[in-house]
Amino acid sequence: MLALRDLQKSLPICGALLMAALALGGCSSQLADYTPTDAQAHPREPGSYLPVHDLPPDRDQAIIPPDQRAKIEAELAAARDRQSVAAKDAK
């Protein structure tokens, strides 16, 4: 009987909290449009797409020569092998 009285007392409080949450939730969409005063304004253009057909400018640097590229690849392969051996030893 005591639990029923506690439930009857807490039911209006829970209902009031639920109604307050729903009321504040309805305002959140309007509050989302506000921005801080120091924020930059973003244009709201619905149909603007990224320029996917624009190519970047040509590079000024030369391509790595094949012998230097082979040397770099060999160094990377050696480092990979050292790490795989170290990982096996650690297990």
Z-matrix of the N, CA and C atoms (Angstrom, degrees):
N
C 1 1.444
C 2 1.524 1 111.08
N 3 1.323 2 114.50 1 -34.34
C 4 1.459 3 119.49 2 -179.55
C 5 1.526 4 111.24 3 -67.29
N 6 1.322 5 116.69 4 -37.46
C 7 1.461 6 120.59 5 179.42
C 8 1.522 7 111.03 6 -66.47
N 9 1.305 8 117.73 7 -34.14
C 10 1.460 9 121.38 8 179.22
C 11 1.527 10 110.80 9 -66.53
N 12 1.343 11 116.37 10 -39.10
C 13 1.469 12 119.20 11 177.91
C 14 1.529 13 111.23 12 -66.60
N 15 1.336 14 116.81 13 -38.90
C 16 1.467 15 120.24 14 177.66
C 17 1.523 16 111.00 15 -64.54
N 18 1.307 17 116.26 16 -39.32
C 19 1.456 18 120.61 17 178.18
C 20 1.518 19 111.10 18 -65.37
N 21 1.329 20 117.08 19 -39.35
C 22 1.460 21 120.87 20 179.63
C 23 1.526 22 111.12 21 -68.09
N 24 1.315 23 117.79 22 -30.56
C 25 1.462 24 120.87 23 178.56
C 26 1.527 25 111.51 24 -76.59
N 27 1.332 26 117.31 25 -36.16
C 28 1.468 27 120.10 26 -175.50
C 29 1.526 28 112.83 27 -85.73
N 30 1.316 29 117.97 28 -17.80
C 31 1.456 30 120.99 29 -178.68
C 32 1.534 31 112.88 30 -62.15
N 33 1.328 32 121.26 31 -46.05
C 34 1.468 33 119.64 32 177.63
C 35 1.529 34 112.70 33 -65.30
N 36 1.326 35 116.67 34 -33.66
C 37 1.468 36 119.74 35 178.64
C 38 1.524 37 110.25 36 -66.62
N 39 1.327 38 116.53 37 -44.39
C 40 1.473 39 120.03 38 178.34
C 41 1.526 40 111.10 39 -64.20
N 42 1.326 41 116.73 40 -37.96
C 43 1.458 42 119.97 41 177.77
C 44 1.516 43 111.98 42 -64.73
N 45 1.329 44 116.46 43 -40.75
C 46 1.465 45 119.95 44 178.90
C 47 1.519 46 110.81 45 -66.48
N 48 1.331 47 117.55 46 -39.47
C 49 1.467 48 120.54 47 177.22
C 50 1.528 49 111.69 48 -64.82
N 51 1.322 50 116.83 49 -39.74
C 52 1.460 51 120.84 50 178.33
C 53 1.523 52 111.19 51 -64.73
N 54 1.317 53 117.12 52 -42.96
C 55 1.470 54 120.10 53 178.94
C 56 1.521 55 111.46 54 -65.73
N 57 1.335 56 117.53 55 -38.42
C 58 1.466 57 120.58 56 177.57
C 59 1.520 58 110.72 57 -65.48
N 60 1.329 59 117.48 58 -40.03
C 61 1.461 60 120.63 59 178.74
C 62 1.519 61 111.26 60 -64.52
N 63 1.322 62 116.67 61 -41.96
C 64 1.464 63 119.61 62 179.00
C 65 1.525 64 111.45 63 -67.30
N 66 1.317 65 116.84 64 -37.69
C 67 1.462 66 119.95 65 179.61
C 68 1.523 67 110.68 66 -66.75
N 69 1.319 68 117.09 67 -42.16
C 70 1.463 69 119.73 68 178.91
C 71 1.521 70 111.66 69 -71.77
N 72 1.307 71 117.43 70 -31.29
C 73 1.466 72 120.69 71 177.06
C 74 1.511 73 111.96 72 -65.84
N 75 1.310 74 117.85 73 -31.94
C 76 1.458 75 121.00 74 177.57
C 77 1.509 76 112.53 75 -70.13
N 78 1.317 77 117.38 76 -25.93
C 79 1.462 78 120.93 77 179.75
C 80 1.525 79 112.46 78 -83.83
N 81 1.323 80 117.92 79 -14.08
C 82 1.462 81 119.90 80 -173.51
C 83 1.526 82 111.82 81 -65.01
N 84 1.328 83 118.70 82 -32.19
C 85 1.456 84 119.57 83 179.93
C 86 1.524 85 110.96 84 -68.58
N 87 1.309 86 117.47 85 -32.36
C 88 1.453 87 119.87 86 177.61
C 89 1.518 88 110.78 87 -76.13
N 90 1.315 89 117.93 88 -33.73
C 91 1.458 90 121.15 89 179.79
C 92 1.519 91 111.97 90 -72.84
N 93 1.320 92 118.00 91 -23.36
C 94 1.456 93 121.37 92 -178.55
C 95 1.522 94 111.44 93 -68.98
N 96 1.318 95 118.64 94 -21.85
C 97 1.459 96 121.26 95 -179.72
C 98 1.523 97 112.72 96 -78.32
N 99 1.314 98 118.30 97 -16.96
C 100 1.455 99 121.18 98 179.38
C 101 1.521 100 109.90 99 -77.15
N 102 1.329 101 116.18 100 138.96
C 103 1.453 102 121.19 101 177.49
C 104 1.522 103 108.68 102 -123.03
N 105 1.336 104 117.47 103 157.23
C 106 1.461 105 119.31 104 176.10
C 107 1.527 106 110.89 105 -63.38
N 108 1.294 107 116.40 106 158.51
C 109 1.465 108 119.93 107 -175.73
C 110 1.523 109 112.22 108 -69.19
N 111 1.326 110 118.42 109 -26.86
C 112 1.463 111 119.83 110 -178.52
C 113 1.532 112 112.90 111 -92.97
N 114 1.321 113 118.44 112 3.18
C 115 1.456 114 121.45 113 179.26
C 116 1.528 115 110.13 114 -77.99
N 117 1.335 116 115.70 115 147.00
C 118 1.451 117 119.99 116 178.19
C 119 1.526 118 109.22 117 -77.67
N 120 1.298 119 115.16 118 142.19
C 121 1.464 120 119.96 119 -179.90
C 122 1.522 121 109.24 120 -78.05
N 123 1.315 122 116.63 121 131.93
C 124 1.459 123 121.82 122 177.94
C 125 1.521 124 108.75 123 -102.36
N 126 1.324 125 117.23 124 131.87
C 127 1.458 126 118.58 125 178.61
C 128 1.524 127 110.42 126 -67.52
N 129 1.304 128 116.35 127 141.27
C 130 1.464 129 121.15 128 -179.97
C 131 1.519 130 109.02 129 -104.38
N 132 1.335 131 115.26 130 78.49
C 133 1.448 132 121.08 131 177.53
C 134 1.529 133 108.00 132 -104.37
N 135 1.314 134 118.32 133 111.96
C 136 1.465 135 119.63 134 -173.39
C 137 1.524 136 114.11 135 -71.58
N 138 1.335 137 119.80 136 -24.50
C 139 1.451 138 120.46 137 -173.40
C 140 1.510 139 115.28 138 -106.13
N 141 1.324 140 119.52 139 19.18
C 142 1.458 141 119.68 140 -176.97
C 143 1.526 142 109.88 141 -88.86
N 144 1.326 143 116.00 142 127.00
C 145 1.459 144 122.56 143 179.50
C 146 1.523 145 109.02 144 -111.77
N 147 1.320 146 116.42 145 159.96
C 148 1.455 147 120.98 146 177.02
C 149 1.529 148 109.89 147 -71.25
N 150 1.328 149 117.47 148 147.40
C 151 1.470 150 119.95 149 -179.79
C 152 1.529 151 110.56 150 -77.53
N 153 1.322 152 117.22 151 89.02
C 154 1.459 153 120.77 152 -174.81
C 155 1.532 154 112.90 153 -80.33
N 156 1.311 155 118.43 154 -17.64
C 157 1.464 156 120.48 155 -177.72
C 158 1.526 157 112.33 156 -94.96
N 159 1.324 158 117.56 157 -4.77
C 160 1.458 159 120.07 158 177.55
C 161 1.522 160 109.29 159 -79.75
N 162 1.323 161 116.44 160 124.92
C 163 1.459 162 121.39 161 -179.63
C 164 1.524 163 109.85 162 -91.71
N 165 1.335 164 117.83 163 147.92
C 166 1.458 165 119.89 164 177.27
C 167 1.528 166 110.12 165 -70.48
N 168 1.324 167 117.70 166 159.12
C 169 1.463 168 119.46 167 179.22
C 170 1.526 169 110.74 168 -67.78
N 171 1.345 170 115.83 169 158.24
C 172 1.462 171 121.10 170 178.85
C 173 1.527 172 110.00 171 -64.36
N 174 1.320 173 115.12 172 150.31
C 175 1.465 174 120.14 173 -179.64
C 176 1.524 175 110.46 174 -78.81
N 177 1.331 176 113.45 175 147.39
C 178 1.462 177 119.12 176 177.01
C 179 1.524 178 111.30 177 -88.20
N 180 1.326 179 117.43 178 -20.99
C 181 1.458 180 120.88 179 -177.58
C 182 1.523 181 110.33 180 -83.29
N 183 1.339 182 115.16 181 150.10
C 184 1.459 183 120.36 182 179.11
C 185 1.530 184 109.61 183 -80.58
N 186 1.322 185 115.36 184 158.02
C 187 1.456 186 121.53 185 177.33
C 188 1.527 187 108.88 186 -73.33
N 189 1.329 188 117.21 187 149.09
C 190 1.472 189 120.91 188 -180.00
C 191 1.529 190 109.02 189 -65.23
N 192 1.336 191 117.50 190 132.04
C 193 1.473 192 120.06 191 178.23
C 194 1.533 193 110.95 192 -62.71
N 195 1.330 194 117.43 193 151.55
C 196 1.471 195 120.50 194 -176.20
C 197 1.530 196 113.91 195 -59.28
N 198 1.333 197 118.77 196 -36.86
C 199 1.465 198 119.26 197 -179.00
C 200 1.531 199 111.47 198 -68.76
N 201 1.330 200 116.65 199 -38.54
C 202 1.463 201 119.98 200 178.23
C 203 1.533 202 109.83 201 -69.93
N 204 1.323 203 116.70 202 -36.24
C 205 1.465 204 120.55 203 177.68
C 206 1.531 205 110.88 204 -64.23
N 207 1.327 206 116.95 205 -41.71
C 208 1.465 207 120.90 206 178.46
C 209 1.528 208 110.56 207 -63.85
N 210 1.332 209 116.97 208 -38.39
C 211 1.462 210 121.22 209 178.76
C 212 1.534 211 110.28 210 -64.20
N 213 1.332 212 117.50 211 -43.72
C 214 1.462 213 122.05 212 -179.72
C 215 1.528 214 109.89 213 -64.81
N 216 1.341 215 117.06 214 -42.86
C 217 1.459 216 120.30 215 179.12
C 218 1.525 217 111.40 216 -63.91
N 219 1.340 218 117.39 217 -38.20
C 220 1.462 219 120.42 218 178.17
C 221 1.533 220 110.87 219 -65.64
N 222 1.342 221 117.12 220 -40.07
C 223 1.462 222 120.52 221 178.23
C 224 1.523 223 110.83 222 -64.73
N 225 1.333 224 117.05 223 -40.83
C 226 1.462 225 120.33 224 178.63
C 227 1.527 226 111.53 225 -66.64
N 228 1.328 227 117.29 226 -39.53
C 229 1.468 228 120.64 227 178.51
C 230 1.524 229 110.21 228 -65.53
N 231 1.334 230 117.47 229 -39.91
C 232 1.466 231 120.74 230 178.39
C 233 1.527 232 110.57 231 -65.29
N 234 1.320 233 117.76 232 -40.59
C 235 1.471 234 120.89 233 177.99
C 236 1.524 235 110.27 234 -64.92
N 237 1.325 236 117.99 235 -39.98
C 238 1.463 237 121.65 236 178.03
C 239 1.521 238 110.81 237 -62.95
N 240 1.344 239 116.55 238 -42.00
C 241 1.452 240 119.65 239 -179.91
C 242 1.528 241 111.50 240 -66.31
N 243 1.341 242 116.73 241 -39.93
C 244 1.470 243 120.25 242 178.01
C 245 1.517 244 110.46 243 -62.74
N 246 1.324 245 117.46 244 -41.44
C 247 1.452 246 120.32 245 -179.25
C 248 1.534 247 112.09 246 -69.45
N 249 1.322 248 117.50 247 -35.87
C 250 1.461 249 119.25 248 179.43
C 251 1.537 250 109.99 249 -68.65
N 252 1.340 251 118.20 250 -36.55
C 253 1.455 252 121.05 251 176.40
C 254 1.527 253 110.02 252 -67.20
N 255 1.334 254 116.84 253 -41.45
C 256 1.471 255 120.10 254 178.95
C 257 1.520 256 110.76 255 -65.18
N 258 1.331 257 117.79 256 -36.65
C 259 1.457 258 121.23 257 179.68
C 260 1.530 259 110.99 258 -68.08
N 261 1.350 260 117.23 259 -37.19
C 262 1.448 261 120.40 260 177.97
C 263 1.524 262 110.90 261 -68.18
N 264 1.324 263 117.07 262 -37.82
C 265 1.463 264 120.99 263 178.22
C 266 1.518 265 112.13 264 -68.25
N 267 1.304 266 116.88 265 -31.57
C 268 1.472 267 121.18 266 -178.06
C 269 1.523 268 111.05 267 -72.44
N 270 1.328 269 117.44 268 -26.61
C 271 1.466 270 120.07 269 -179.43
C 272 1.482 271 108.19 270 -78.43
